[in-house]
């Protein structure tokens, strides 16, 4: 499909520009010279905070152990359980509630082909599992997908600590880029080193359905760009569950 304009396609199909955030993983010991730009300063502060949490959890709970990839059904079950609990806490749609979607995630986690496969990473304190991440890997690129953590240790940001350790070992396992995917989440904006321009669109021949979807997209973008984004998220998630049910 050819784009005729950045905002609208032929046939009344509306697209929304996106920024796909990623981290380009370089050698450790990168030196910062001169005056830091604001974005770089934010990333530096975020990394410093993560390192402080890392020291704190090891001092108060125990030593960390990171496993970059393993195929383990029990570990995946724990990730599902933590993820569903997170969906319930924040009032989001549970995309793992249907058999076909859960089965797809499991198949990808168990795939280990040369050009594509799942990457199931885990972070432990001693022998206690504290965070899990399932990504999809193709060559030197890992795309972030599902993550979960032990909510009892949330004050240590275990999910962030898992990413920190994954980035550290990236060179040893042949990973050169970690793709966060689209989204305005703070941790993506803080950790990213670049963006890839994306666009999304929907083809819908039903006028009323198309109008409703376009209005939803406009409302969503306005809320994301406003100061009311945080308090409005709960209401929008409820509306989304009511409007677009997972089947």
Wavefront OBJ file of the C-alpha trace (Angstrom):
o trace
v 0.000 0.000 0.000
v 1.485 3.366 -1.047
v 1.254 6.392 1.215
v -0.269 9.428 -0.471
v 0.187 11.721 2.536
v 1.594 11.354 6.047
v -1.876 11.631 7.614
v -4.380 9.974 5.276
v -4.438 7.166 2.759
v -6.617 6.762 -0.298
v -10.001 5.308 0.527
v -10.414 7.197 3.784
v -7.841 5.192 5.759
v -6.388 7.218 8.579
v -2.842 6.643 9.774
v -1.101 7.812 12.903
v 2.661 8.531 12.845
v 4.628 6.659 15.482
v 8.097 6.701 16.945
v 9.510 3.214 17.515
v 12.038 3.648 20.347
v 15.160 1.532 20.537
v 18.494 1.297 22.276
v 21.566 0.937 20.101
v 23.865 -1.150 22.298
v 27.480 -0.047 22.215
v 30.623 -1.077 24.014
v 30.635 -0.368 27.763
v 32.451 2.653 29.105
v 30.989 5.241 26.771
v 32.409 8.627 27.741
v 30.210 11.703 27.885
v 32.003 14.841 26.757
v 31.040 18.466 26.956
v 27.593 19.705 27.981
v 24.873 17.053 28.066
v 21.741 17.641 26.041
v 18.526 17.402 28.058
v 17.566 14.003 26.603
v 21.018 12.607 27.321
v 20.932 14.057 30.836
v 17.597 12.309 31.480
v 19.012 8.997 30.255
v 22.089 9.449 32.434
v 19.929 10.174 35.517
v 17.726 7.149 34.769
v 20.739 4.843 34.508
v 22.162 6.248 37.731
v 18.836 5.556 39.491
v 18.820 1.984 38.166
v 22.329 1.422 39.479
v 21.267 2.735 42.880
v 18.344 0.261 42.953
v 20.748 -2.503 41.968
v 23.076 -1.749 44.889
v 20.103 -1.415 47.253
v 18.478 -4.776 46.388
v 21.811 -6.597 46.697
v 22.474 -4.958 50.045
v 18.987 -5.570 51.489
v 17.842 -8.799 49.799
v 20.746 -10.665 48.221
v 23.094 -10.994 45.217
v 21.640 -10.767 41.716
v 21.911 -13.470 39.079
v 20.857 -12.916 35.464
v 20.081 -15.539 32.811
v 19.887 -14.072 29.304
v 17.886 -16.905 27.706
v 16.341 -20.198 28.675
v 13.438 -22.357 27.522
v 11.418 -23.095 30.655
v 7.652 -23.693 30.769
v 7.455 -23.039 34.517
v 9.244 -19.715 34.072
v 6.827 -18.768 31.302
v 3.869 -19.714 33.522
v 5.176 -17.334 36.175
v 5.493 -14.571 33.599
v 1.866 -15.126 32.534
v 0.676 -15.025 36.129
v 2.559 -11.806 36.912
v 1.451 -10.189 33.668
v -2.236 -10.991 34.223
v -1.997 -9.590 37.757
v -0.502 -6.400 36.314
v -3.336 -6.113 33.774
v -5.826 -6.379 36.631
v -4.032 -3.747 38.735
v -3.956 -1.135 35.986
v -7.304 -2.037 34.400
v -5.825 -2.956 31.006
v -7.114 -5.504 28.485
v -5.785 -8.996 29.257
v -4.424 -10.174 25.910
v -3.423 -13.513 27.449
v -7.014 -14.391 28.384
v -7.760 -16.262 25.143
v -6.386 -19.685 24.234
v -5.102 -18.661 20.810
v -3.101 -15.677 22.071
v -1.579 -17.575 25.007
v -0.733 -20.460 22.663
v 0.964 -18.079 20.216
v 3.118 -16.575 22.955
v 4.166 -20.054 24.101
v 5.037 -21.157 20.573
v 7.219 -18.104 20.030
v 8.922 -18.615 23.411
v 9.817 -22.166 22.363
v 11.012 -21.203 18.880
v 14.773 -21.168 18.397
v 15.432 -20.804 14.670
v 18.474 -19.112 13.145
v 16.589 -16.043 11.907
v 13.813 -15.842 14.519
v 13.009 -17.036 18.009
v 11.869 -16.214 21.489
v 14.252 -14.905 24.136
v 13.161 -15.623 27.717
v 15.333 -13.771 30.230
v 15.193 -13.967 34.011
v 16.611 -12.074 36.983
v 17.075 -13.775 40.351
v 18.035 -12.679 43.849
v 19.887 -15.765 45.090
v 17.394 -18.431 43.940
v 14.322 -16.193 44.125
v 12.878 -15.172 40.767
v 12.220 -11.416 40.728
v 11.683 -10.490 37.038
v 11.072 -12.164 33.673
v 11.100 -10.793 30.131
v 10.034 -12.503 26.919
v 11.314 -10.863 23.763
v 11.520 -11.838 20.117
v 14.955 -12.020 18.532
v 15.959 -11.801 14.898
v 19.682 -11.681 14.256
v 21.239 -8.907 16.326
v 17.902 -7.274 17.212
v 15.681 -8.070 20.203
v 12.149 -6.713 20.334
v 10.754 -6.209 23.833
v 7.409 -7.925 24.342
v 6.096 -9.289 27.662
v 7.646 -8.568 31.045
v 6.638 -9.244 34.630
v 8.082 -8.972 38.116
v 7.528 -9.935 41.732
v 5.231 -7.195 43.002
v 6.540 -7.666 46.556
v 9.887 -6.229 45.374
v 8.534 -3.491 43.123
v 10.274 -0.757 45.161
v 13.569 -1.979 43.662
v 12.317 -1.687 40.039
v 13.168 -5.323 39.178
v 11.980 -4.959 35.592
v 14.422 -2.119 35.021
v 17.214 -4.124 36.674
v 16.534 -7.001 34.275
v 16.885 -4.660 31.284
v 20.064 -3.198 32.760
v 21.625 -6.661 32.996
v 20.389 -7.593 29.521
v 22.071 -4.508 28.062
v 25.290 -5.391 29.884
v 25.421 -8.869 28.372
v 24.186 -7.803 24.933
v 27.616 -7.838 23.319
v 28.417 -11.312 24.650
v 25.242 -12.802 23.153
v 25.431 -10.928 19.841
v 22.653 -8.374 20.435
v 23.238 -4.927 18.916
v 19.818 -3.303 19.278
v 16.905 -3.590 21.678
v 13.600 -2.416 20.204
v 11.133 -1.080 22.786
v 8.308 -0.680 20.269
v 5.955 2.280 20.102
v 4.639 4.082 23.139
v 5.205 7.179 25.273
v 6.198 5.294 28.451
v 8.753 7.147 30.535
v 11.274 4.322 30.687
v 11.359 4.129 26.881
v 11.942 7.851 26.551
v 14.636 7.713 29.235
v 16.587 4.764 27.850
v 16.236 5.127 24.093
v 19.152 6.213 21.935
v 17.100 6.677 18.764
v 13.786 6.225 16.975
v 12.510 4.649 13.772
v 9.554 6.405 12.134
v 6.432 4.241 11.884
v 2.805 4.677 10.833
v -0.282 2.627 11.588
v -3.565 2.470 9.706
v -6.899 0.670 9.520
v -8.971 -0.248 6.464
v -12.668 -0.272 7.370
v -15.459 -0.174 4.765
v -18.179 0.384 7.392
v -18.709 4.165 7.731
v -19.984 4.152 11.315
v -17.276 1.802 12.529
v -14.615 3.834 10.734
v -15.886 7.070 12.253
v -15.936 5.572 15.751
v -12.391 4.263 15.402
v -11.070 7.577 14.044
v -12.707 9.454 16.924
v -11.141 6.995 19.359
v -7.673 7.539 17.855
v -8.036 11.344 18.000
v -9.173 11.176 21.632
v -6.329 8.867 22.557
v -3.689 11.112 20.997
v -5.108 14.244 22.630
v -5.083 12.608 26.045
v -1.536 11.318 25.593
v -0.351 14.817 24.759
v -2.146 16.538 27.633
v -1.403 17.062 31.313
v -4.401 14.891 32.138
v -2.792 11.807 30.620
v -2.200 9.965 33.907
v -5.667 10.406 35.503
v -7.396 9.793 32.177
v -5.620 6.489 31.478
v -7.868 4.474 33.792
v -11.044 5.785 32.138
v -9.681 5.210 28.642
v -8.632 1.653 29.457
v -12.125 0.927 30.780
v -13.613 2.365 27.581
v -11.236 0.331 25.463
v -12.197 -2.901 27.231
v -15.845 -2.090 26.621
v -15.368 -1.072 22.967
v -12.710 -3.474 21.663
v -13.173 -6.811 23.393
v -10.572 -9.531 22.946
v -12.170 -12.479 21.176
l 1 2 3 4 5 6 7 8 9 10 11 12 13 14 15 16 17 18 19 20 21 22 23 24 25 26 27 28 29 30 31 32 33 34 35 36 37 38 39 40 41 42 43 44 45 46 47 48 49 50 51 52 53 54 55 56 57 58 59 60 61 62 63 64 65 66 67 68 69 70 71 72 73 74 75 76 77 78 79 80 81 82 83 84 85 86 87 88 89 90 91 92 93 94 95 96 97 98 99 100 101 102 103 104 105 106 107 108 109 110 111 112 113 114 115 116 117 118 119 120 121 122 123 124 125 126 127 128 129 130 131 132 133 134 135 136 137 138 139 140 141 142 143 144 145 146 147 148 149 150 151 152 153 154 155 156 157 158 159 160 161 162 163 164 165 166 167 168 169 170 171 172 173 174 175 176 177 178 179 180 181 182 183 184 185 186 187 188 189 190 191 192 193 194 195 196 197 198 199 200 201 202 203 204 205 206 207 208 209 210 211 212 213 214 215 216 217 218 219 220 221 222 223 224 225 226 227 228 229 230 231 232 233 234 235 236 237 238 239 240 241 242 243 244 245 246 247
